[in-house]
């Protein structure tokens, strides 16, 4: 009985989309594109890896666009126009999403400047403190 369950479970680990195109170059483009596009339902998986029906529909759309002779950029543009920039795992640079690209670097620089300023101020406080430390005096 356990062997049957293991056999059934191992079949689920095979490819989600078993369809192969006639042209190997077209198949390679198809696989590349389906790994670049995010499943809108799962959100953390590509449409190539997602088993949900929406991902299957998106894979079918990509396949039909490629078979219609569209370029990779045209397919990405079509999907972005229809579903928004969120569908791309690597969104394109634009004025709308510039903060996504520059935000982490700006925050890192600001954090380094604040840390340097705090360290400098504390070192000045230590240097300006000329009162000798009286170890024998205990507050009562």
Backbone as CSV, one residue per row, in Angstrom:
resi,resn,N_x,N_y,N_z,CA_x,CA_y,CA_z,C_x,C_y,C_z
1,UNK,0.828,-1.186,0.000,0.000,0.000,0.000,0.877,1.256,0.000
2,UNK,1.895,1.279,0.845,2.800,2.420,0.915,3.510,2.631,-0.415
3,UNK,3.857,1.545,-1.080,4.523,1.633,-2.371,3.628,2.305,-3.414
4,UNK,2.332,2.033,-3.373,1.382,2.677,-4.296,1.328,4.180,-4.051
5,UNK,1.279,4.585,-2.799,1.252,6.021,-2.468,2.527,6.713,-2.926
6,UNK,3.657,6.062,-2.736,4.922,6.644,-3.180,4.964,6.772,-4.694
7,UNK,4.443,5.777,-5.394,4.425,5.835,-6.858,3.522,6.958,-7.344
8,UNK,2.367,7.132,-6.729,1.456,8.217,-7.111,2.049,9.578,-6.778
9,UNK,2.694,9.683,-5.643,3.298,10.958,-5.234,4.464,11.351,-6.114
10,UNK,5.214,10.381,-6.617,6.361,10.712,-7.458,5.930,11.209,-8.831
11,UNK,4.752,10.814,-9.307,4.272,11.299,-10.589,3.917,12.774,-10.522
12,UNK,3.516,13.244,-9.353,3.150,14.648,-9.200,4.366,15.557,-9.296
13,UNK,5.562,15.008,-9.137,6.753,15.842,-9.179,7.254,16.090,-10.595
14,UNK,6.617,15.471,-11.609,7.018,15.706,-12.985,6.549,17.082,-13.441
15,UNK,6.881,17.446,-14.630,6.583,18.771,-15.165,5.092,19.068,-15.119
16,UNK,4.771,20.338,-14.820,3.396,20.801,-14.763,2.815,20.869,-16.173
17,UNK,3.596,21.368,-17.111,3.133,21.569,-18.489,3.856,20.591,-19.413
18,UNK,3.226,19.453,-19.739,3.915,18.441,-20.540,3.901,18.711,-22.046
19,UNK,3.276,19.797,-22.492,3.150,20.065,-23.917,4.507,20.446,-24.504
20,UNK,4.860,19.784,-25.584,6.099,20.075,-26.300,5.740,20.637,-27.665
21,UNK,6.419,21.695,-28.065,6.200,22.287,-29.383,7.094,21.592,-30.407
22,UNK,6.729,21.708,-31.661,7.479,21.051,-32.733,8.879,21.642,-32.893
23,UNK,8.983,22.957,-32.791,10.251,23.659,-32.991,11.002,23.748,-31.658
24,UNK,12.201,23.177,-31.550,12.951,23.225,-30.286,13.298,24.658,-29.855
25,UNK,13.570,25.543,-30.818,13.877,26.939,-30.462,12.647,27.611,-29.871
26,UNK,11.484,27.345,-30.430,10.238,27.895,-29.912,9.936,27.326,-28.528
27,UNK,10.235,26.051,-28.334,10.036,25.414,-27.029,10.950,26.049,-25.975
28,UNK,12.178,26.339,-26.344,13.113,26.981,-25.409,12.633,28.379,-25.044
29,UNK,12.158,29.136,-26.017,11.608,30.472,-25.740,10.386,30.381,-24.843
30,UNK,9.538,29.394,-25.105,8.331,29.180,-24.309,8.702,28.896,-22.852
31,UNK,9.645,28.016,-22.638,10.055,27.676,-21.258,10.669,28.884,-20.563
32,UNK,11.486,29.642,-21.278,12.094,30.835,-20.689,11.023,31.840,-20.272
33,UNK,10.081,32.091,-21.151,9.019,33.061,-20.852,8.128,32.601,-19.706
34,UNK,7.785,31.327,-19.671,6.907,30.853,-18.597,7.606,30.857,-17.241
35,UNK,8.927,30.863,-17.235,9.649,30.994,-15.965,9.825,32.457,-15.557
36,UNK,9.639,33.387,-16.480,9.763,34.812,-16.182,8.451,35.425,-15.706
37,UNK,7.334,34.750,-15.980,6.025,35.307,-15.652,5.501,34.709,-14.353
38,UNK,4.963,35.574,-13.506,4.474,35.182,-12.186,3.020,34.720,-12.281
39,UNK,2.691,33.687,-11.545,1.299,33.243,-11.440,0.555,34.265,-10.582
40,UNK,-0.527,34.783,-11.098,-1.266,35.831,-10.387,-2.019,35.273,-9.180
41,UNK,-2.251,33.979,-9.146,-2.948,33.369,-8.025,-1.969,32.918,-6.948
42,UNK,-0.894,32.272,-7.340,0.092,31.768,-6.381,1.031,32.871,-5.908
43,UNK,1.419,33.752,-6.777,2.230,34.945,-6.549,3.676,34.672,-6.173
44,UNK,4.023,33.491,-5.763,5.428,33.224,-5.484,5.965,32.124,-6.391
45,UNK,5.198,31.785,-7.422,5.624,30.775,-8.382,5.492,31.331,-9.788
46,UNK,6.315,30.812,-10.663,6.172,31.168,-12.068,4.996,30.379,-12.642
47,UNK,4.513,30.809,-13.795,3.409,30.074,-14.396,3.864,28.699,-14.868
48,UNK,5.156,28.523,-15.055,5.687,27.215,-15.446,5.595,26.217,-14.295
49,UNK,5.691,26.697,-13.063,5.728,25.824,-11.891,4.392,25.712,-11.172
50,UNK,3.418,26.518,-11.547,2.156,26.562,-10.825,1.146,25.573,-11.404
51,UNK,0.486,24.788,-10.539,-0.493,23.811,-11.022,-1.918,24.356,-11.148
52,UNK,-2.168,25.617,-10.807,-3.537,26.142,-10.813,-4.021,26.402,-12.237
53,UNK,-5.344,26.464,-12.395,-5.949,26.647,-13.715,-5.565,27.975,-14.355
54,UNK,-5.448,29.018,-13.553,-5.069,30.327,-14.099,-3.697,30.254,-14.761
55,UNK,-2.760,29.569,-14.133,-1.421,29.420,-14.711,-1.483,28.623,-16.009
56,UNK,-2.347,27.620,-16.049,-2.501,26.847,-17.287,-3.036,27.740,-18.401
57,UNK,-3.974,28.633,-18.061,-4.500,29.570,-19.061,-3.420,30.535,-19.541
58,UNK,-2.591,31.001,-18.620,-1.505,31.908,-18.989,-0.467,31.203,-19.850
59,UNK,-0.165,29.952,-19.534,0.770,29.183,-20.370,0.205,29.004,-21.771
60,UNK,-1.097,28.732,-21.859,-1.739,28.579,-23.167,-1.648,29.878,-23.959
61,UNK,-1.878,31.026,-23.274,-1.766,32.321,-23.957,-0.356,32.550,-24.489
62,UNK,0.647,32.252,-23.670,2.041,32.417,-24.098,2.322,31.520,-25.298
63,UNK,1.879,30.288,-25.232,2.099,29.343,-26.331,1.441,29.844,-27.622
64,UNK,0.201,30.333,-27.518,-0.505,30.833,-28.704,0.168,32.070,-29.292
65,UNK,0.648,32.963,-28.411,1.335,34.162,-28.904,2.628,33.800,-29.626
66,UNK,3.374,32.856,-29.056,4.619,32.433,-29.707,4.340,31.745,-31.038
67,UNK,3.316,30.934,-31.080,2.972,30.253,-32.329,2.444,31.230,-33.374
68,UNK,1.916,32.374,-32.911,1.451,33.406,-33.836,2.602,34.254,-34.366
69,UNK,3.820,33.993,-33.891,4.986,34.695,-34.414,5.404,35.910,-33.607
70,UNK,4.864,36.078,-32.418,5.237,37.219,-31.577,6.629,37.011,-30.981
71,UNK,7.337,38.130,-30.791,8.664,38.063,-30.163,8.498,37.961,-28.647
72,UNK,9.588,37.674,-27.954,9.545,37.576,-26.499,9.115,38.903,-25.875
73,UNK,9.650,40.003,-26.394,9.268,41.319,-25.867,7.797,41.623,-26.109
74,UNK,7.271,41.197,-27.257,5.855,41.411,-27.534,4.977,40.596,-26.587
75,UNK,5.415,39.395,-26.263,4.662,38.562,-25.315,4.689,39.204,-23.933
76,UNK,5.875,39.656,-23.495,5.972,40.323,-22.187,5.108,41.586,-22.155
77,UNK,5.153,42.363,-23.225,4.352,43.590,-23.290,2.865,43.280,-23.255
78,UNK,2.439,42.254,-23.952,1.033,41.852,-23.957,0.590,41.457,-22.555
79,UNK,1.388,40.620,-21.903,1.036,40.154,-20.558,1.059,41.299,-19.551
80,UNK,2.018,42.215,-19.690,2.089,43.364,-18.786,0.904,44.295,-19.008
81,UNK,0.532,44.511,-20.252,-0.621,45.371,-20.542,-1.903,44.764,-19.988
82,UNK,-1.983,43.469,-20.012,-3.209,42.799,-19.556,-3.257,42.603,-18.052
83,UNK,-2.113,42.287,-17.417,-2.092,41.925,-16.001,-1.282,42.871,-15.119
84,UNK,-0.587,43.828,-15.701,0.209,44.767,-14.922,1.646,44.304,-14.751
85,UNK,2.477,45.193,-14.219,3.904,44.892,-14.031,4.136,43.759,-13.043
86,UNK,3.169,43.495,-12.184,3.331,42.463,-11.160,3.544,41.082,-11.761
87,UNK,3.099,40.870,-12.985,3.231,39.544,-13.598,4.686,39.210,-13.920
88,UNK,5.524,40.215,-14.013,6.942,39.987,-14.305,7.713,39.763,-13.009
89,UNK,8.494,38.684,-12.961,9.350,38.470,-11.791,10.434,39.544,-11.714
90,UNK,10.922,39.997,-12.854,11.904,41.077,-12.916,11.242,42.254,-13.626
91,UNK,10.586,43.132,-12.871,9.871,44.236,-13.516,10.822,45.159,-14.260
92,UNK,10.298,45.762,-15.315,11.079,46.711,-16.101,11.257,48.000,-15.315
93,UNK,12.348,48.680,-15.588,12.601,49.969,-14.939,11.707,51.029,-15.565
94,UNK,10.992,51.766,-14.709,10.162,52.876,-15.169,10.083,53.898,-14.039
95,UNK,9.506,55.048,-14.339,9.369,56.088,-13.316,8.461,55.611,-12.181
96,UNK,7.482,54.768,-12.500,6.558,54.273,-11.477,7.224,53.343,-10.480
97,UNK,8.191,52.575,-10.933,8.802,51.612,-10.017,10.273,51.913,-9.733
98,UNK,10.698,53.145,-9.970,12.104,53.504,-9.721,12.469,53.318,-8.248
99,UNK,11.535,53.575,-7.357,11.825,53.416,-5.930,12.142,51.960,-5.587
100,UNK,11.603,51.001,-6.348,11.933,49.595,-6.116,13.394,49.309,-6.425
101,UNK,13.906,49.986,-7.440,15.285,49.759,-7.848,16.271,50.539,-6.997
102,UNK,15.924,51.791,-6.663,16.865,52.646,-5.942,16.618,52.693,-4.440
103,UNK,15.438,52.332,-3.991,15.070,52.414,-2.580,16.024,51.695,-1.641
104,UNK,16.339,50.426,-1.889,17.247,49.724,-0.970,18.627,50.381,-0.880
105,UNK,19.166,50.832,-1.986,20.475,51.491,-1.958,20.430,52.806,-1.201
106,UNK,19.371,53.600,-1.440,19.218,54.878,-0.733,19.089,54.634,0.769
107,UNK,18.272,53.655,1.159,18.114,53.353,2.586,19.417,52.860,3.207
108,UNK,20.176,52.089,2.479,21.466,51.610,2.976,22.427,52.779,3.192
109,UNK,22.484,53.694,2.243,23.357,54.865,2.372,22.909,55.734,3.543
110,UNK,21.598,55.974,3.668,21.090,56.769,4.790,21.419,56.112,6.126
111,UNK,21.248,54.798,6.197,21.579,54.081,7.434,23.054,54.184,7.779
112,UNK,23.923,54.104,6.771,25.368,54.224,7.009,25.718,55.637,7.479
113,UNK,25.068,56.658,6.884,25.328,58.037,7.312,24.870,58.278,8.746
114,UNK,23.704,57.768,9.101,23.202,57.921,10.472,24.118,57.200,11.447
115,UNK,24.546,56.000,11.116,25.446,55.249,12.000,26.780,55.977,12.165
116,UNK,27.323,56.525,11.072,28.586,57.259,11.160,28.428,58.505,12.029
117,UNK,27.307,59.197,11.885,27.069,60.399,12.696,26.957,60.061,14.177
118,UNK,26.258,58.987,14.501,26.125,58.574,15.902,27.477,58.197,16.486
119,UNK,28.275,57.467,15.738,29.600,57.061,16.222,30.475,58.292,16.441
120,UNK,30.440,59.253,15.492,31.227,60.473,15.619,30.809,61.289,16.846
121,UNK,29.496,61.424,17.067,29.019,62.191,18.220,29.421,61.530,19.529
122,UNK,29.336,60.237,19.600,29.708,59.543,20.840,31.207,59.617,21.091
123,UNK,31.999,59.584,20.020,33.452,59.680,20.231,33.827,61.082,20.688
124,UNK,33.108,62.126,20.210,33.342,63.488,20.701,32.970,63.608,22.167
125,UNK,31.895,62.971,22.590,31.487,63.013,23.988,32.538,62.366,24.875
126,UNK,33.103,61.264,24.436,34.135,60.579,25.218,35.387,61.447,25.272
127,UNK,35.768,62.073,24.150,36.959,62.917,24.120,36.778,64.170,24.978
128,UNK,35.589,64.740,25.034,35.364,65.978,25.790,35.139,65.719,27.264
129,UNK,34.950,64.498,27.664,34.728,64.170,29.075,36.088,64.094,29.761
130,UNK,36.446,65.178,30.490,37.753,65.241,31.147,37.680,64.938,32.628
131,UNK,36.486,64.739,33.154,36.344,64.416,34.575,36.921,63.035,34.839
132,UNK,37.801,62.944,35.861,38.339,61.623,36.179,37.232,60.749,36.775
133,UNK,37.345,59.502,36.509,36.370,58.561,37.036,36.776,58.215,38.450
134,UNK,35.863,58.434,39.378,36.134,58.110,40.778,35.509,56.754,41.061
135,UNK,36.361,55.763,41.123,35.865,54.396,41.286,35.435,54.122,42.705
136,UNK,35.954,54.900,43.681,35.614,54.642,45.079,34.270,55.235,45.453
137,UNK,33.843,56.222,44.717,32.572,56.885,45.065,31.413,56.044,44.565
138,UNK,30.532,55.738,45.497,29.331,54.970,45.161,28.135,55.838,45.464
139,UNK,27.199,55.910,44.578,26.001,56.690,44.876,25.191,56.020,45.975
140,UNK,24.650,56.856,46.852,23.870,56.297,47.962,22.427,56.612,47.824
